[in-house]
Amino acid sequence: MDPNARVSANIKLVAEAAGVSRATVSRVMNGRATVAPELAERVLTAARALDYAPSQVARSLALGRTATIALIVPDLSNPMFQDVLRGLSLAAGADGHRLLIAESNEQVEDEEVLALEARRRCDGVVLASPRLPTADLERLVPQLAPLVLINRKLPGVPSLSVDYAAGIQDLVAHLLSLGHRRIVYLAGPPPSTSNRERLDALLHLSEQGNAFELIQVACGATFENGHAVAGAVASSGATAAVAYNDMVAFGALSGLHELGVSVPGQISVTGFDDIPFARFTTPPLTSAAVPRNTLGNQAWRLLHAQLTGQGAADATDFRPRLLVRGSTGRTNG
């Protein structure tokens, strides 16, 4: 061993140099205010002289924190959730936190296991569009806190939601203004709260003075789901289709094109979310824009407030913005 080799600094050497206990060094380096100022200064002086800094792992163990948070999503292939992820990751990263991501792949039975496992590894959890039944989610809240919900509301739990009813109302008003009176809804996953909110809004609007006839087609949340029901849409007799989300609308556009059905000549199609590809489809997709990055950014603000002992608002709602493009037109019927 080289006698001139420098010994790596550690907490024991700092304690000896400062003439204090290792516990005192630990408290000072972890920023705890239970150490007398003169002792703290001696420790910091010794640490600087020895070029010592505690490892992140050791610091996390001492503080009982990991500086890591978790995001649980039902479908990571959906650009809607990718943008929420980006907004959350950038905001948390700016405050020195890393992000762990888990996907339930639309499997309700997997969500609880993923969420609990993530919470054991992280300081807090963000659940995006959880599919769990309300009773199960309420039961889990104490085990998952600090917790933020996106697209789901529970009393006393900070949440961020989109006013899907308002978005549907704007889409339907647009279609009615074009003369459409027979509308088919390409329904999303049955466990999805946002799907139920969209459908409830459509049912409510269809019952207001017989404004239009509503047809429902069981579909899903993916491009493949939308493509698979194109035939049912074409044969429904509807002059307009409202898709659960943009991915479903993309699939429907592709399937209708393959069947020789003109959009919007024979049927108008709308999506929901306004993901980045929506304006590049053929024709460009009419949609209701959701502030995806903002949802992620604000989710961190709510979670960070809990982590730092501040109060967090129970619920914040965002209204979608109607974007009219070439996939909707006046009915010929």
N, C-alpha and C positions, 0 to 999 in steps of 0.2 A: 504493500500500500504506500502511495506517495505521501510522505510526511507533510509536503507542502499543499496537498490537495485540500480544498476548502470543504469544511463540513456543512452539509445542507442545513439551513436554519429550520428549527422546529419549535414548537410551543415550550418545550422543556428548556431550551437554550435561552429563549426570550425571558422566561420566568426567572432563570438564574441571573441573567444580566440586569433585570429590573429589580431583583430582590423581592419578588412577590410569588404567590402560588400560581400554578398552572390554571386553576379555576379563575383567578383574577384576570390573567391574560385572555382567557376565553371570553369572559364577559366584556372586556374592553374591545376586543377585535370583532365581536358580534354586535357592538353598538348599544349595549345595555347600559342604562343610566344608574346602576346601583354601585358604582365604583367612585371613590373619592377623586376629585379632579387631579390632585397631585400624583396619586397612584396611576391614574389613567395616562397622564403625561409621561411618566417614567416608562410605562409599558410601550407607548407609541414611539418614544425615543429609542428604546432598545430594539423594537421591531424594525424601525427604519435603518438603524445601524447594522442590523443583521440581514437586512433585505428580506424580511419575513412577511408572508401574506398567507392567511389560512386558505386551504383548498375549498372549492365550492362545495364539494361533498361534505367535508367536515363542517362547514358553516351551515349547510342545510340540516345536518343531523343536530347540531347544537340549537338551531332555531326551531326545529320541527317543521321546516318548510323546504320545498324543493325548487322554488322559482319556476315551476312548471304547471301549466293548466291543461285541461283536456277538452276537446270538442268531439261530441258524438253526433254523427249524421246518419241518416237512413240510406243515402245513395251518393257516394263521392263522385260518381261519374256525371252527376247533374251539375252543370255550370252554376246554377243558383247557389248550391252549397259550396262550390269552389270559391266563389266570390265572397261569401260569408267568411270562409276560412281565411282568405287573403286579408280581409279587413281586420279580423280578429288577430291574426298572426302579426301583422305590422304594428297594430296598436300595443299588443302585449310585449312584442320585442322591443319597442321603444322604451318600455318601462322595465326591461331586463328580465322578462319572462319568456320561457320557451313553450312551445305548443305540442301536445301529443294528440294525434287524431285517431279516431276509431270509427269504423263503418259497420252498421248493423245489416246492410244489404236488404233493407225492408223486412227483416225478420224480427217481428215483435218480441219473440221469446229470447232473442239475443241482447236486446237493449239493456235489460236490467243487469245482466252479467257484465256487459261491457262497461256500463256506467259505474258499477261498484268497484270493478277492478281498476278503472281509470282513477277513481277517487282515492284509492289506496296509494296510488303512485304520484298523485298530484295535489296541489293546494286547493283546487276548485274545479268545477265542471260547468261547461256550457252544453246544454242539450238542444240541438236544432231539430225542430219538427218531430219531437218524439212521438212514436206510435203507441206507446204504452197506454192501457186503459187508465182513466183518471184515478180510480181507487189505488191501482198499483203505483202510479206516479206519486200520489200523496203519501203513500206509505214509505216511499224511498227518500223523500225530501230531507228528513233529518240526517240520513246517512250520507247524502250527497252534498249537503251544504258545506261551504259556500256554493251556491248554484244560481245559474241564470238560464231561463227558458227562452227559446226563440220559436215563434209561431205556436205558442201554447200558453195558456194562462192558468195559474193556480193562486188562490188567495195567499198573500204574504210572501210570495216568491217573486223576486225581480224578473220581469219578462219584457220581451220586445215582440210585438206582433204587427202583422200587416192587416189592414182593414180590407179583407177579401170581399166582403159584401159590397163595399163602395166600389172596388175595382170591377166586380161583376156588373154592378148597376151602370157604370160608365160604358162597359162593353155592350151591354144589352141596349142601352139608349142609342148608342152609335148604330147598332144593327137595325133597330126599329126605325131610325131616321132614314135608313136605306130601303125601307119597305119590307124587311124580313118579318114574317109572322110564324114561321115554323123553324124552331132552333133545336139542334141536337147537341147534347152535352156529352163529351167524352170523359167519363168519370175517372177520377184518380183512385189510389189505393183506399179500400174501405176503412182501414184504421186511421187514415190521415185526417186530422182535425181540420186542416185547410181545405181538404176535399169536401168535408161536411159543410163547412162555412160557404163554400162556393155553391154547392148544390142547394142548400137552404135558401140562399139569396136568389138563385134562379127559380126555385119553386115559388117563393114569395112573389117575385116579380111577375111570373106567369099567371098568378091568380088575381092580379090587380086589373080588373076590368077586362079580362080575357085578352090581354095585350098580345099574347103569342102562345103557341102550343109548344110545350117542352117535351122532347124525346130524350131518353137516357140510354147510353150505350156503355156497358161495363168495359173499362179500358185498363188504365194503370198510369205509370209515371214516366215511361221510357219511350224512346224513338221506336223501338220494336213494337211496343204496345199500340202506338198510334198507327203504325204501318199495318198492323194486323187487323184493325177495325175499319180500314178505309172502305172495304166493300159494304160493311154495314152502314157506314155514313152515306155512301152513294145511293144505297137502296132505301134509305129512311124517308125520303121525300122531303127532307129538310132543305131549306135554301141557305142556311148558315150553320156553322159548327163552332161551338165554344170548347176548346180543348182545356183539360185540367192544367197543363203547363205548356211552355214552348216546346219542350222535347217531344211531347205527344203531338203537338201541332206539326212539327217538322216531319214526323213519321206519317201523319195523315196526308200532308202535302205530297210526299213522295208516293204514297200508295194511290192517291187520287190521280196523280199524273200518270202512273203506270196503267190505270184503268181508263185513261182517256177523258177524265172528268176535268173540265176547265175551272180554275180558281183565279179570279172570282166570278168568271162568266156563268158557271152553273151552280156554284156553291161558294159562299164566303167562309173563311176560316180565321179564327182568332186564337191567340195563345194567352199565356199569363207568365209574367216574370220579366220579360224583355231581356233575356240573356244575350250576350254579345253577338251571337250568330243570327239573331232574329231579323236584323236589317239586311242580311245577305242571302236570305232564301229566295226562291223564285216561285211566286212573287214575294217581295219583302213582307214580313209577317206583322199584322196588326196585333198589338199586345198591350198589357197593362204593366207598366214598369214598376219594379220593386227595388228599393234602395239597398241592394245586397251588401255592398261594402260597408255602408253605414250600419247595417244590422250587426256586422261583425265588430266594427269599431266600437259601437255603443255597448255591445255585449261585454267587451273588456272593461269599459268604464264602470258598468254595473258590478262586475265581478271584482274589479280592483277596489271599489268602494267598500265591498264587504271584507276583502282581505286586509284592508287598512283600518277597519273598525268604523267606517263612516256609514251613514244611512244610504240606502239605495231605493229609488222609486219602485213602487210595486209593478206598474205596467206603463209601457209607452207604445202608442199605436202610430203606424205610418200609413198614409193613404197612397195607393198606387196612382200612377199617372198614365192616362190613356195616350197611346201613340198609334195614330192611324197610318197604315201603310197600304201597300197594293193588294194584300190578300182579301180585302173586303171591298165590296162594290154593291151597287144597286141591284135588287133582285129583278129577275126577268119574269117571275111568276105572278 
